[in-house]
Amino acid sequence: MKNYLYVFIGGAAGGLLRAMTVRSENLFTVGGMDCTILLINLLGAFLLGMFLSGTQRFESMSPGLRLAVAVGFFGSFTTFSTLAMEAAGLLEAGNIQGLILYVLVSCIAGLAAAALGHWAGKGTGLIRFGGAGSKVRRGILSRGAVPVPVEEEDEE
């Protein structure tokens, strides 16, 4: 139950930050199209990749903290549903070229941002945990790298 509380707290912080960021309309526009959600999603993908790879070998980090940041904070800061609604709005407006561009850029640049963040977190010393002899697992998707809430046994 405690893990769900961590996700809840992280989610509240991420959702609040996103709401504060998109509050001012047309914060980032390109060709008359608001790109705020796109930039939030790209930034979130980069930072999540950096966080997960940078903390992967930090064995003393609380699993609850990893859940709060990775699942809670970044899960609510970046959302696929918002991306889908932006795309649906472009479709409804008849902007097919904008729709295709938005979806392609979101997917390709999002993947690139996550990969760049993963690389930055593990190899450049931006986040350095452990000593020279610490063991490093290969790949961000290796077993246990992406935190998932698990049921805890009831404490007696």
Secondary structure, 3 states (H helix, E strand, C coil): CHHHHHHHHHHHHHHHHHHHHHCCCCCCEECCEECHHHHHHHHHHHHHHHHHHHHCCCCCCCHHHHHHHHHHHHHHHCCHHHHHHHHHHHHHCCCHHHHHHHHHHHHHHHHHHHHHHHHHHHHCCCCCCCCCCCCCCCCCCCCCCCCCCCCCCCCC
